[in-house]
Amino acid sequence: MFHGGDLDAARRAFPDAPEPWIDLSTGINPVPYPLPPFEASALQRLPSAVDLLALKRLAAEAYGAPGSEGVAAAPGSQILIETLPRLRARSNVAVVGPTYAEHAAAWARGGHAIEMVPDLPAAGRFEAVVVVNPNNPDGRVHDAGRLAEVARDLGARGGLLVVDEAFADFEPGFDEPGDLGPAVVRLRSFGKSYGLAGLRLGFALAEPGLARRIEAALGPWAVSGPAIAAGLAAFPDRAWRQEAALARAQDAARLDRMIERGGGRIVGGTSLFRTAVFADGPTLFRRLGEAGLYVRRFPERPNQLRFGLPPDKGAWCRLSRVLKPV
């Protein structure tokens, strides 16, 4: 399974590429939140239950959850993807795709029967449905009314709708997503939008009983003291989040123009990544790699490449030189 962010693999594939590498293979905000220094106690003592509760209250407010009792905090959204299948009896699961491959893999590892479907399925076909919204890698956004219909159908049958909103923070229409009902769990990624993926902090938003089951499955002290401190510092800074959303949208538009000048056709994305099709994707991937630029490729769709946002002027210039029309 291919993932972004593996610069060791990039160096092995392109040993003569110039350093430093520019990693455009992830959808992480390249301009991180300016965290204040940690207090030493965040590293020296076990995480505080009081601080964790305060973090969950801030997350509920930021993500439009009814209250902290419906928030489960985790060391990144990936562990939540792994945990949810273990909380369900073996069942028929629809994954709306193509999408982030770890969802189907996690449910399959849990012994569930997986079917990839191109759209939200009709009523009564599955016991669980997984959808990434906005989708990765094409940025597709699903209609809120249709999601609510699927949630009602699943809720009436004891099912579950998993909505992965890892890339929703900077997207229009996700500011106040609201509550889709008791059959829904929404996943949010702190690290992607705040540019702090190494902290490993994510959240599941669900009805309180399910949120408690998720936290019980994760065990005590699942979220580190530094990650809690980072969330407590960053969540209240609404101005930064608004400014970052605007700046990244402008960056995405700039990246679109650069890709199109280089012969690419934009097929989707979000404010944190853009996906394009090229006449000869493998050759462009090689040229980028030889220039020390790592983008996300898709072996099953070799002419499609996904570009994260360059972090600074130097990175923009290096990318522009490779994408310059011949």
Backbone bond lengths (Angstrom), bond angles and torsions (degrees), N, CA, C in turn:
res aa  C-N    CA-C-N  psi(-1)  N-CA   C-N-CA  omega(-1)  CA-C   N-CA-C  phi
1 M - - - 1.455 - - 1.529 108.90 -
2 F 1.320 116.08 127.83 1.458 121.11 -178.79 1.524 110.35 -86.06
3 H 1.331 115.96 138.57 1.459 122.18 174.35 1.516 108.96 -131.61
4 G 1.325 115.31 158.64 1.444 119.11 172.52 1.516 110.88 -81.29
5 G 1.328 115.88 167.56 1.445 120.78 173.44 1.509 116.30 88.01
6 D 1.341 118.53 0.22 1.459 120.74 -176.61 1.528 109.28 -91.28
7 L 1.332 116.65 79.64 1.456 120.00 -179.08 1.523 112.39 -69.98
8 D 1.328 118.30 -23.28 1.462 119.61 175.26 1.525 110.52 -62.39
9 A 1.337 116.28 -41.74 1.462 119.77 177.40 1.526 110.48 -65.87
10 A 1.326 117.20 -37.66 1.465 120.17 178.67 1.523 110.90 -63.52
11 R 1.322 117.11 -42.22 1.466 119.96 179.75 1.525 111.63 -65.73
12 R 1.332 116.38 -36.45 1.466 118.66 176.95 1.526 111.07 -66.24
13 A 1.342 116.48 -39.23 1.461 120.43 -177.68 1.526 111.94 -73.21
14 F 1.346 116.38 -31.70 1.460 120.75 -176.58 1.538 108.79 -131.52
15 P 1.324 117.58 73.01 1.465 120.52 -173.05 1.519 114.38 -66.53
16 D 1.328 118.35 -19.46 1.459 121.25 -178.06 1.529 112.60 -98.44
17 A 1.321 117.24 6.27 1.469 120.24 -178.97 1.525 109.97 -68.01
18 P 1.325 117.08 148.96 1.476 119.67 179.63 1.518 111.57 -70.72
19 E 1.311 114.80 148.85 1.462 122.11 174.03 1.528 108.62 -101.48
20 P 1.298 118.74 154.75 1.464 126.68 -4.28 1.521 110.84 -77.70
21 W 1.328 114.93 149.55 1.455 119.76 173.78 1.534 110.01 -66.71
22 I 1.324 115.40 148.79 1.464 122.07 172.92 1.525 106.88 -110.57
23 D 1.304 116.23 113.39 1.463 121.30 -175.10 1.528 109.45 -89.99
24 L 1.331 115.69 104.75 1.463 122.35 175.63 1.526 110.48 -108.45
25 S 1.331 116.83 18.73 1.466 120.80 -173.66 1.522 113.28 -91.10
26 T 1.327 117.60 -4.61 1.467 120.29 178.67 1.523 109.82 -115.41
27 G 1.314 115.73 168.34 1.456 121.55 175.48 1.511 111.70 -105.38
28 I 1.317 117.06 38.69 1.457 122.06 -178.23 1.529 109.32 -92.61
29 N 1.314 116.93 137.38 1.454 121.02 176.43 1.532 109.22 -53.48
30 P 1.338 119.26 120.22 1.458 120.15 -176.92 1.526 113.78 -77.85
31 V 1.334 116.79 -6.23 1.468 120.87 178.96 1.522 106.95 -116.52
32 P 1.330 118.22 94.91 1.466 121.05 -171.60 1.516 113.02 -72.22
33 Y 1.329 113.44 160.43 1.461 119.43 174.82 1.531 109.08 -64.62
34 P 1.341 117.60 136.04 1.474 120.15 -178.28 1.528 111.59 -79.04
35 L 1.303 116.25 86.21 1.458 120.56 -176.73 1.526 111.69 -67.29
36 P 1.312 116.97 141.46 1.466 119.37 170.62 1.531 109.07 -72.93
37 P 1.334 118.09 163.90 1.471 120.09 178.71 1.528 111.08 -60.62
38 F 1.340 115.78 142.84 1.450 120.36 176.20 1.523 110.40 -73.87
39 E 1.308 115.68 145.44 1.461 119.25 166.61 1.530 108.57 -72.59
40 A 1.289 116.03 145.20 1.470 119.93 -178.15 1.520 111.91 -57.11
41 S 1.332 116.91 -30.91 1.462 120.03 -177.49 1.518 112.47 -62.98
42 A 1.349 117.53 -25.70 1.467 119.85 178.81 1.517 111.43 -62.87
43 L 1.319 116.95 -25.19 1.460 121.81 179.04 1.522 112.67 -99.58
44 Q 1.309 116.78 -23.05 1.456 120.23 -171.16 1.520 114.09 -92.19
45 R 1.328 117.83 -25.49 1.464 119.04 -176.39 1.525 109.80 -118.83
46 L 1.324 115.39 163.30 1.457 119.62 175.40 1.534 109.60 -64.43
47 P 1.333 116.76 149.66 1.465 118.92 -179.24 1.520 112.01 -57.24
48 S 1.321 115.45 142.05 1.455 122.32 -177.31 1.524 111.22 -82.80
49 A 1.332 116.44 132.82 1.464 120.72 176.65 1.522 111.00 -64.59
50 V 1.324 117.17 -34.45 1.467 120.68 178.29 1.527 110.22 -65.58
51 D 1.334 116.60 -44.08 1.464 120.01 178.83 1.526 111.15 -65.63
52 L 1.336 116.82 -39.07 1.462 119.92 178.94 1.522 110.54 -62.94
53 L 1.328 117.66 -41.61 1.457 120.42 177.99 1.525 110.47 -62.90
54 A 1.323 117.57 -41.42 1.457 120.62 177.35 1.528 111.03 -61.65
55 L 1.347 116.40 -39.85 1.461 120.60 177.49 1.527 110.81 -62.55
56 K 1.322 117.30 -43.60 1.459 120.67 -179.20 1.531 111.58 -64.89
57 R 1.332 116.95 -35.20 1.463 120.02 176.32 1.528 110.77 -64.38
58 L 1.326 116.34 -43.11 1.460 119.59 178.33 1.533 111.18 -66.13
59 A 1.332 117.44 -38.84 1.459 120.70 178.65 1.527 110.95 -64.62
60 A 1.344 116.68 -41.12 1.463 119.88 177.89 1.522 110.72 -59.87
61 E 1.318 116.55 -41.78 1.466 120.44 179.09 1.523 111.23 -67.38
62 A 1.332 116.93 -42.20 1.458 120.58 -177.64 1.518 112.59 -68.04
63 Y 1.338 116.97 -34.86 1.453 120.79 -173.10 1.521 113.76 -103.86
64 G 1.327 118.06 4.79 1.453 120.13 176.36 1.506 114.56 76.01
65 A 1.336 118.50 26.00 1.462 121.26 175.73 1.524 109.67 -83.80
66 P 1.333 117.85 152.20 1.469 120.12 -177.31 1.525 113.63 -60.84
67 G 1.330 119.00 -34.23 1.459 121.08 -178.38 1.503 111.17 -174.50
68 S 1.325 116.84 170.69 1.454 121.25 -175.74 1.522 112.76 -64.89
69 E 1.340 117.57 -24.84 1.461 119.51 -179.44 1.525 111.80 -66.53
70 G 1.329 117.24 -16.75 1.460 121.33 177.34 1.512 113.34 -101.81
71 V 1.333 117.09 20.49 1.468 122.13 -179.07 1.518 109.21 -119.95
72 A 1.316 116.34 127.88 1.464 122.18 171.32 1.519 107.82 -111.94
73 A 1.327 116.88 123.74 1.460 121.69 179.00 1.521 109.51 -93.58
74 A 1.334 115.69 143.51 1.458 120.24 -174.46 1.520 110.29 -144.76
75 P 1.335 116.87 161.47 1.463 120.45 175.31 1.530 111.16 -79.26
76 G 1.316 115.82 66.77 1.454 122.22 -179.29 1.518 111.95 98.87
77 S 1.342 116.00 152.36 1.467 119.61 -179.62 1.519 112.41 -72.14
78 Q 1.346 118.55 -21.33 1.458 120.32 -179.84 1.525 111.39 -61.61
79 I 1.330 117.81 -40.67 1.466 119.35 -179.85 1.517 110.57 -67.60
80 L 1.328 117.91 -27.67 1.462 120.35 175.22 1.527 110.55 -69.24
81 I 1.321 116.43 -39.10 1.470 120.54 175.97 1.527 109.96 -59.80
82 E 1.325 116.43 -38.12 1.462 120.49 179.25 1.522 112.28 -73.36
83 T 1.324 117.25 -31.38 1.462 121.32 -172.00 1.516 112.79 -80.79
84 L 1.314 118.51 -40.57 1.465 121.05 -173.40 1.524 113.38 -56.11
85 P 1.336 120.50 -43.93 1.471 118.25 -179.98 1.523 113.35 -61.52
86 R 1.327 118.24 -25.88 1.463 120.90 -178.98 1.526 111.96 -77.94
87 L 1.319 116.84 -10.84 1.464 120.60 179.35 1.522 112.61 -94.95
88 R 1.320 117.32 -0.11 1.468 121.55 -176.79 1.517 110.29 -118.80
89 A 1.331 115.76 145.47 1.467 120.01 170.13 1.522 108.53 -64.98
90 R 1.322 116.19 154.23 1.463 120.14 -179.91 1.521 110.23 -56.09
91 S 1.316 114.95 132.46 1.465 119.29 -172.08 1.519 110.09 -154.64
92 N 1.318 115.22 175.60 1.461 122.31 176.05 1.526 108.44 -88.15
93 V 1.321 116.26 125.09 1.460 121.59 -172.76 1.522 109.54 -124.04
94 A 1.316 115.90 130.12 1.462 121.85 174.37 1.514 108.65 -100.58
95 V 1.319 116.60 131.37 1.458 122.46 173.28 1.519 107.20 -116.11
96 V 1.331 116.21 118.64 1.464 120.49 -178.09 1.526 107.82 -77.48
97 G 1.328 115.98 119.87 1.455 118.73 -174.32 1.513 113.03 -150.47
98 P 1.341 114.67 -175.68 1.456 128.22 8.73 1.523 112.60 -68.33
99 T 1.346 114.61 145.65 1.455 120.08 -175.38 1.521 109.54 -156.82
100 Y 1.312 116.60 -167.30 1.461 122.84 179.04 1.526 108.69 -57.94
101 A 1.331 116.36 118.95 1.463 121.12 -167.56 1.517 113.84 -70.31
102 E 1.336 118.46 -19.10 1.462 120.01 -176.97 1.529 112.52 -66.66
103 H 1.317 118.46 -24.35 1.468 119.53 179.01 1.528 110.43 -63.10
104 A 1.329 116.83 -55.51 1.467 119.61 -179.75 1.522 110.71 -61.43
105 A 1.325 117.09 -39.43 1.460 120.16 -178.67 1.521 111.35 -63.69
106 A 1.341 117.41 -41.43 1.459 120.58 -178.85 1.520 111.57 -66.12
107 W 1.324 117.26 -42.87 1.472 119.51 179.60 1.522 110.86 -68.62
108 A 1.333 117.02 -35.63 1.462 119.40 176.77 1.527 110.81 -65.16
109 R 1.334 116.90 -41.22 1.466 119.58 177.62 1.519 111.74 -62.55
110 G 1.334 116.28 -27.60 1.455 120.37 177.65 1.517 113.90 -80.91
111 G 1.331 117.89 3.58 1.453 121.74 177.07 1.512 115.10 87.35
112 H 1.317 118.00 10.49 1.462 121.43 -178.65 1.528 110.41 -86.18
113 A 1.325 115.65 156.19 1.462 121.81 175.65 1.528 108.39 -88.41
114 I 1.327 116.93 121.34 1.460 122.51 -172.55 1.518 109.75 -106.18
115 E 1.328 116.05 136.80 1.455 121.51 170.23 1.524 107.93 -131.59
116 M 1.326 115.67 125.78 1.456 120.36 174.73 1.527 108.15 -82.66
117 V 1.330 116.38 129.10 1.455 121.38 -178.33 1.522 108.62 -126.44
118 P 1.333 117.94 149.76 1.465 119.66 -175.92 1.523 114.41 -80.30
119 D 1.329 116.82 -15.21 1.467 119.86 -177.90 1.520 109.01 -151.92
120 L 1.317 116.05 170.02 1.456 119.87 177.46 1.517 109.46 -56.52
121 P 1.333 118.48 129.64 1.460 121.32 -170.06 1.521 113.25 -78.23
122 A 1.320 114.63 163.30 1.457 121.43 176.57 1.521 110.17 -69.48
123 A 1.321 115.17 163.38 1.465 121.54 -176.10 1.532 110.76 -62.49
124 G 1.321 114.55 143.02 1.451 121.37 169.27 1.504 116.98 84.41
125 R 1.310 119.42 -0.14 1.469 120.23 -174.27 1.519 113.30 -86.96
126 F 1.332 117.99 -29.99 1.455 120.78 -172.47 1.523 110.81 -135.24
127 E 1.345 114.31 158.28 1.462 119.71 175.41 1.527 112.34 -91.34
128 A 1.327 116.29 -19.21 1.461 120.64 177.12 1.521 108.41 -146.33
129 V 1.331 115.21 144.75 1.462 121.93 179.05 1.527 107.31 -131.32
130 V 1.327 116.02 135.55 1.463 122.11 178.75 1.518 108.22 -119.54
131 V 1.328 115.86 128.76 1.461 120.59 179.41 1.519 108.56 -139.12
132 V 1.322 116.89 137.12 1.462 122.87 175.44 1.519 107.55 -99.59
133 N 1.323 116.29 125.47 1.465 120.97 -170.57 1.529 110.38 -144.30
134 P 1.340 117.90 106.88 1.465 130.87 -1.37 1.533 110.53 -66.14
135 N 1.328 114.09 150.66 1.455 118.63 -173.20 1.528 111.38 -78.01
136 N 1.294 114.52 150.50 1.457 123.42 173.87 1.532 107.25 -114.95
137 P 1.351 119.75 114.46 1.462 125.97 25.95 1.520 116.53 -112.27
138 D 1.324 120.50 7.19 1.465 118.55 -172.40 1.531 113.84 -100.86
139 G 1.341 118.44 -3.16 1.453 120.50 176.72 1.511 115.40 72.97
140 R 1.306 117.69 10.19 1.468 120.44 -178.47 1.524 110.93 -60.95
141 V 1.335 115.87 134.75 1.460 122.42 178.19 1.521 108.66 -109.82
142 H 1.321 116.62 129.60 1.459 121.71 -178.28 1.525 110.65 -90.77
143 D 1.310 114.76 143.97 1.457 121.40 -178.12 1.530 110.75 -62.83
144 A 1.338 115.53 131.14 1.468 119.99 -177.21 1.520 111.75 -62.44
145 G 1.328 117.40 -37.54 1.457 120.40 178.75 1.514 112.20 -64.44
146 R 1.327 116.39 -39.78 1.466 119.81 178.72 1.527 110.54 -68.14
147 L 1.332 117.66 -39.47 1.455 120.39 175.71 1.524 111.09 -60.08
148 A 1.331 116.35 -41.47 1.464 120.20 179.13 1.527 111.29 -63.96
149 E 1.337 117.64 -37.39 1.466 120.81 176.90 1.527 111.19 -62.12
150 V 1.326 115.80 -45.81 1.461 119.72 179.58 1.521 110.09 -63.80
151 A 1.334 116.56 -39.92 1.463 120.05 179.31 1.527 111.45 -62.88
152 R 1.317 116.99 -41.35 1.483 119.91 179.06 1.516 110.93 -64.44
153 D 1.323 116.84 -43.04 1.462 120.05 179.25 1.526 110.97 -61.61
154 L 1.321 116.34 -47.40 1.458 119.47 -179.83 1.523 111.41 -65.84
155 G 1.331 116.58 -39.48 1.457 119.86 179.61 1.508 112.79 -61.46
156 A 1.320 116.87 -36.48 1.457 120.70 179.98 1.520 112.56 -68.26
157 R 1.335 116.63 -18.15 1.464 120.68 -177.02 1.530 112.52 -116.14
158 G 1.331 116.31 13.07 1.461 119.37 -179.66 1.512 113.87 74.29
159 G 1.319 117.00 21.02 1.458 121.45 -177.61 1.517 112.22 -89.90
160 L 1.338 115.35 -170.68 1.460 121.11 -175.40 1.522 109.98 -144.00
161 L 1.324 115.59 134.53 1.462 122.50 172.50 1.530 107.74 -110.88
162 V 1.316 116.55 119.40 1.457 122.23 176.97 1.521 108.22 -101.79
163 V 1.326 116.54 120.29 1.460 121.52 179.60 1.533 107.70 -115.77
164 D 1.316 115.54 108.53 1.462 121.65 -179.62 1.530 108.15 -86.83
165 E 1.332 115.78 108.87 1.464 121.91 -177.46 1.533 111.65 -107.95
166 A 1.333 115.72 36.92 1.464 120.38 -174.49 1.521 112.62 -59.05
167 F 1.341 117.11 -30.01 1.463 120.19 -177.50 1.527 112.22 -108.84
168 A 1.317 117.52 23.41 1.461 120.64 -173.60 1.520 114.54 -87.99
169 D 1.324 118.09 -19.65 1.462 119.96 -168.02 1.516 114.17 -56.27
170 F 1.328 117.79 -39.27 1.460 121.32 -174.95 1.529 113.21 -100.82
171 E 1.325 117.09 8.76 1.458 119.88 -174.81 1.527 111.74 -96.09
172 P 1.337 117.97 141.25 1.474 120.72 177.75 1.522 111.22 -60.35
173 G 1.327 116.09 140.35 1.458 121.13 176.53 1.508 114.73 90.47
174 F 1.335 118.75 -4.67 1.458 121.43 179.86 1.523 112.35 -106.58
175 D 1.327 117.79 7.27 1.462 120.26 -178.42 1.524 111.91 -63.15
176 E 1.331 116.45 -40.82 1.459 121.46 -179.84 1.519 108.64 -129.40
177 P 1.334 118.42 72.69 1.461 120.64 -173.39 1.514 114.48 -67.47
178 G 1.346 118.24 -24.35 1.453 120.03 177.12 1.518 113.06 76.03
179 D 1.318 115.23 -170.55 1.457 122.88 -174.36 1.519 108.85 -111.44
180 L 1.349 117.53 120.85 1.459 121.27 -179.29 1.523 112.97 -85.00
181 G 1.329 118.22 -6.54 1.454 119.92 177.44 1.510 113.14 121.81
182 P 1.338 116.52 174.36 1.468 121.55 -173.16 1.516 115.06 -70.13
183 A 1.329 118.33 -14.46 1.463 120.20 -179.11 1.519 112.37 -92.41
184 V 1.339 117.53 10.59 1.461 121.12 -171.95 1.523 110.71 -117.19
185 V 1.323 115.74 139.52 1.462 121.35 166.60 1.521 106.90 -125.39
186 R 1.325 115.33 126.94 1.461 122.21 179.28 1.521 108.77 -106.49
187 L 1.315 116.88 135.45 1.455 122.38 -179.21 1.520 109.51 -108.89
188 R 1.337 116.32 131.84 1.463 120.61 177.96 1.529 109.42 -126.90
189 S 1.332 115.33 146.15 1.455 122.69 -178.52 1.515 109.65 -112.96
190 F 1.329 116.87 115.01 1.458 121.40 175.51 1.527 110.58 -70.74
191 G 1.318 116.67 -41.75 1.454 121.01 -171.82 1.503 114.81 -64.54
192 K 1.340 118.66 -34.32 1.460 120.44 -177.29 1.525 111.49 -66.42
193 S 1.311 117.34 -52.70 1.460 119.62 -174.09 1.517 112.44 -75.41
194 Y 1.335 117.22 -32.63 1.459 119.76 179.67 1.524 112.40 -89.83
195 G 1.336 117.78 1.95 1.448 121.33 176.33 1.513 113.99 66.41
196 L 1.332 117.35 29.53 1.461 122.75 -174.76 1.532 110.38 -129.23
197 A 1.316 115.71 48.16 1.464 120.30 -173.91 1.520 112.59 -61.49
198 G 1.332 117.31 -28.84 1.454 119.66 -178.86 1.516 114.19 -67.91
199 L 1.327 117.66 -17.81 1.467 120.36 177.32 1.517 112.18 -70.40
200 R 1.343 116.80 -27.89 1.458 123.32 -176.95 1.526 110.39 61.10
201 L 1.316 115.85 85.13 1.459 121.93 177.71 1.519 109.06 -144.38
202 G 1.322 115.91 124.89 1.455 121.80 177.75 1.512 109.90 -148.26
203 F 1.324 115.74 171.64 1.460 120.48 -174.31 1.523 110.66 -140.95
204 A 1.332 115.19 143.19 1.460 122.67 167.80 1.515 107.76 -108.90
205 L 1.315 116.99 130.19 1.453 123.44 178.29 1.524 107.11 -110.52
206 A 1.317 116.49 118.93 1.458 120.86 -172.77 1.522 109.41 -155.27
207 E 1.338 115.76 175.60 1.467 117.92 174.77 1.537 107.59 -64.89
208 P 1.323 117.92 150.68 1.473 120.21 -169.10 1.523 115.14 -54.64
209 G 1.323 117.96 -38.48 1.454 119.44 -179.74 1.517 112.10 -62.21
210 L 1.335 116.51 -43.93 1.464 119.91 179.10 1.522 110.49 -69.38
211 A 1.326 117.60 -38.33 1.468 119.85 177.71 1.536 110.13 -59.46
212 R 1.328 117.15 -40.77 1.466 119.87 178.77 1.524 111.06 -66.13
213 R 1.333 117.87 -38.89 1.462 120.61 178.52 1.523 111.07 -64.69
214 I 1.318 116.64 -39.14 1.464 119.97 178.23 1.523 110.00 -63.03
215 E 1.331 116.92 -47.12 1.461 119.57 -179.13 1.528 111.53 -65.18
216 A 1.336 116.93 -36.29 1.460 119.51 177.39 1.526 110.85 -64.37
217 A 1.335 116.27 -38.10 1.464 119.76 179.10 1.519 111.48 -67.85
218 L 1.332 117.55 -31.64 1.458 121.21 179.12 1.527 111.96 -75.24
219 G 1.332 116.63 -26.49 1.451 120.73 179.49 1.515 112.51 87.32
220 P 1.342 116.43 173.69 1.464 120.17 -177.27 1.524 112.18 -70.32
221 W 1.324 115.97 153.01 1.463 124.05 176.23 1.527 112.29 54.23
222 A 1.322 116.25 41.22 1.466 119.83 -177.83 1.523 112.14 -68.91
223 V 1.322 116.69 -30.65 1.463 121.40 -178.96 1.519 108.60 -104.31
224 S 1.316 116.60 130.63 1.463 121.08 -175.56 1.529 111.79 -71.99
225 G 1.328 114.93 158.50 1.457 120.04 177.21 1.518 113.10 -58.83
226 P 1.354 119.75 -45.71 1.462 119.63 177.11 1.523 113.50 -61.27
227 A 1.348 117.69 -36.97 1.461 119.57 178.68 1.528 110.61 -66.53
228 I 1.326 117.34 -41.01 1.467 120.30 176.67 1.521 109.84 -61.87
229 A 1.325 117.09 -45.07 1.465 120.55 179.89 1.526 111.09 -61.21
230 A 1.326 116.97 -39.14 1.461 120.27 178.93 1.526 111.08 -63.74
231 G 1.327 116.98 -44.84 1.458 120.12 178.64 1.518 112.56 -63.50
232 L 1.334 116.11 -40.73 1.465 120.10 179.27 1.522 111.28 -63.67
233 A 1.330 117.34 -32.38 1.459 120.77 178.98 1.525 112.08 -79.00
234 A 1.337 116.74 -39.98 1.463 120.17 -169.90 1.524 114.07 -85.82
235 F 1.315 118.18 -41.03 1.465 119.62 -174.67 1.527 113.68 -56.90
236 P 1.334 120.37 -41.89 1.468 118.41 -178.41 1.527 114.11 -69.41
237 D 1.331 117.93 -13.69 1.456 121.38 -176.41 1.531 109.99 -84.88
238 R 1.311 115.36 75.29 1.467 119.65 -177.03 1.521 112.09 -66.29
239 A 1.332 116.27 -33.79 1.464 119.58 -178.93 1.526 110.61 -61.16
240 W 1.352 116.31 -42.77 1.463 118.36 178.61 1.525 110.75 -61.22
241 R 1.306 116.53 -44.30 1.467 119.26 -177.93 1.521 111.13 -63.04
242 Q 1.319 118.09 -41.28 1.461 121.14 178.82 1.529 111.04 -65.57
243 E 1.331 116.12 -43.42 1.462 119.70 179.60 1.524 110.72 -66.26
244 A 1.334 117.09 -38.74 1.461 120.63 179.10 1.523 111.00 -65.49
245 A 1.320 117.29 -40.30 1.461 120.47 178.83 1.527 110.84 -61.13
246 L 1.326 116.90 -44.17 1.460 120.81 179.26 1.527 110.94 -65.66
247 A 1.332 116.62 -44.64 1.463 120.08 -178.21 1.523 111.42 -64.98
248 R 1.314 117.96 -41.59 1.471 119.95 -178.63 1.530 110.64 -70.16
249 A 1.321 118.48 -33.67 1.468 120.08 175.17 1.520 110.41 -63.57
250 Q 1.321 117.01 -39.44 1.463 120.49 176.90 1.520 110.84 -66.24
251 D 1.338 116.16 -40.02 1.461 119.83 176.80 1.530 111.03 -62.59
252 A 1.322 116.67 -41.19 1.466 120.13 -179.77 1.526 110.93 -63.39
253 A 1.335 117.38 -39.45 1.461 120.30 177.45 1.529 110.89 -65.37
254 R 1.322 116.54 -39.54 1.466 120.58 176.62 1.521 110.78 -63.26
255 L 1.326 116.46 -41.86 1.458 120.55 179.10 1.528 110.73 -64.37
256 D 1.330 117.33 -39.39 1.468 120.24 176.85 1.523 110.75 -56.48
257 R 1.332 116.22 -46.86 1.471 119.69 -178.40 1.522 110.77 -62.67
258 M 1.326 116.73 -40.24 1.463 120.85 -179.38 1.527 110.65 -66.22
259 I 1.326 116.37 -43.41 1.471 120.46 179.31 1.523 110.93 -63.65
260 E 1.313 116.26 -44.34 1.466 119.91 -179.00 1.525 111.41 -64.34
261 R 1.334 117.52 -38.32 1.466 119.83 176.16 1.526 110.78 -63.98
262 G 1.327 116.15 -29.12 1.456 120.33 178.75 1.517 114.16 -85.53
263 G 1.319 117.09 9.42 1.459 120.90 175.79 1.509 115.55 93.83
264 G 1.325 117.55 6.98 1.452 120.22 179.69 1.515 112.67 -88.91
265 R 1.317 114.87 155.18 1.470 121.94 174.53 1.521 108.04 -115.43
266 I 1.325 116.03 116.12 1.456 120.68 -178.56 1.524 109.62 -67.07
267 V 1.331 115.82 127.94 1.466 120.20 179.23 1.527 111.79 -116.21
268 G 1.330 117.37 3.87 1.456 118.86 176.35 1.507 111.55 151.33
269 G 1.340 114.57 -175.27 1.447 120.84 178.36 1.513 111.54 143.84
270 T 1.317 115.14 -172.19 1.454 122.92 176.43 1.521 107.48 -132.23
271 S 1.322 116.65 -171.24 1.460 119.89 177.32 1.520 112.51 -68.56
272 L 1.328 118.37 -11.56 1.465 121.65 -178.11 1.523 113.87 -108.35
273 F 1.322 118.70 -8.66 1.461 120.60 175.56 1.522 109.28 -158.53
274 R 1.328 115.20 156.39 1.462 121.64 177.23 1.528 108.00 -130.86
275 T 1.312 116.37 139.32 1.460 122.77 -178.57 1.516 108.59 -116.45
276 A 1.334 116.20 133.60 1.461 120.39 -175.29 1.523 110.27 -141.24
277 V 1.319 114.70 157.06 1.463 122.49 176.31 1.525 107.73 -111.15
278 F 1.326 114.72 136.24 1.464 121.52 179.37 1.521 109.49 -121.50
279 A 1.313 115.51 157.71 1.463 119.85 179.10 1.521 111.39 -61.22
280 D 1.352 116.69 -35.72 1.463 121.73 179.25 1.520 108.20 -138.24
281 G 1.339 115.68 79.34 1.458 120.81 -177.65 1.518 113.64 -60.66
282 P 1.347 119.72 -44.40 1.471 119.40 -178.97 1.527 113.30 -59.46
283 T 1.340 116.62 -39.43 1.461 118.86 178.98 1.514 111.23 -66.13
284 L 1.336 117.22 -41.54 1.463 119.98 178.46 1.531 110.51 -66.38
285 F 1.321 117.58 -39.93 1.466 119.94 176.88 1.530 110.26 -58.38
286 R 1.339 116.71 -41.53 1.463 120.30 178.84 1.529 110.69 -65.74
287 R 1.322 117.85 -43.26 1.468 120.71 179.96 1.528 110.65 -62.98
288 L 1.305 116.44 -41.47 1.462 120.00 177.88 1.523 110.24 -63.82
289 G 1.330 116.75 -44.97 1.452 120.08 179.72 1.512 112.32 -61.80
290 E 1.302 117.51 -41.31 1.462 121.10 178.81 1.526 111.54 -64.41
291 A 1.337 116.92 -23.24 1.466 121.88 177.69 1.527 112.17 -93.03
292 G 1.344 117.19 5.02 1.457 120.31 178.86 1.512 113.67 78.92
293 L 1.325 116.85 28.67 1.464 122.75 178.78 1.526 108.30 -119.55
294 Y 1.324 116.62 120.99 1.462 121.10 -175.45 1.523 109.07 -108.92
295 V 1.344 116.45 117.93 1.454 121.76 177.70 1.520 108.55 -116.17
296 R 1.305 115.47 170.10 1.470 121.24 -177.53 1.519 109.29 -88.52
297 R 1.315 116.59 125.82 1.461 121.03 175.96 1.509 110.30 -111.04
298 F 1.321 116.05 166.83 1.458 122.42 -176.71 1.529 107.65 -133.73
299 P 1.332 118.05 101.80 1.465 120.15 -175.67 1.524 113.57 -55.01
300 E 1.334 116.83 -32.60 1.462 118.97 179.93 1.528 112.45 -77.76
301 R 1.350 116.75 -14.50 1.471 122.04 176.91 1.524 106.96 -135.55
302 P 1.323 118.04 76.37 1.469 121.29 -168.16 1.520 115.05 -63.59
303 N 1.306 119.18 -22.77 1.464 120.40 179.70 1.520 112.92 -87.73
304 Q 1.313 116.96 1.93 1.460 121.45 -179.19 1.526 109.85 -104.42
305 L 1.327 116.10 131.72 1.451 122.59 178.23 1.526 108.94 -130.90
306 R 1.337 115.51 145.18 1.463 120.91 176.57 1.524 109.39 -114.73
307 F 1.317 115.05 131.26 1.455 122.22 -176.43 1.519 110.26 -113.66
308 G 1.326 116.18 125.17 1.446 119.93 167.04 1.516 110.00 -78.78
309 L 1.324 117.27 177.46 1.458 121.89 -177.26 1.522 110.44 -86.74
310 P 1.334 118.03 132.75 1.462 119.86 174.18 1.526 111.27 -62.84
311 P 1.342 117.58 146.38 1.457 119.99 -173.50 1.521 115.34 -84.98
312 D 1.352 117.63 -21.06 1.460 118.22 -173.42 1.526 109.44 -157.78
313 K 1.340 115.55 178.59 1.462 121.13 -175.87 1.522 111.56 -59.62
314 G 1.342 116.73 -43.16 1.449 119.62 -179.68 1.516 112.46 -60.27
315 A 1.327 116.85 -40.64 1.467 120.90 179.87 1.526 110.96 -68.26
316 W 1.334 116.56 -40.01 1.468 119.65 176.91 1.531 109.90 -60.33
317 C 1.314 117.02 -42.38 1.459 120.40 -178.48 1.529 111.45 -66.07
318 R 1.317 117.07 -41.53 1.465 119.75 178.91 1.520 111.40 -63.40
319 L 1.330 116.67 -41.86 1.466 119.51 177.92 1.537 110.72 -66.05
320 S 1.326 116.38 -40.87 1.459 120.18 -178.63 1.523 111.35 -61.42
321 R 1.337 117.40 -37.32 1.461 119.98 -178.95 1.524 111.28 -64.69
322 V 1.341 117.36 -37.21 1.465 119.28 179.18 1.524 111.17 -73.92
323 L 1.335 116.62 -37.93 1.467 120.27 -177.19 1.530 113.11 -86.61
324 K 1.326 116.87 1.45 1.464 120.05 179.92 1.517 109.78 -60.69
325 P 1.344 118.32 130.72 1.460 119.99 -179.72 1.533 111.64 -56.08
326 V 1.322 114.94 136.66 1.460 120.34 179.76 1.527 110.30 -79.10
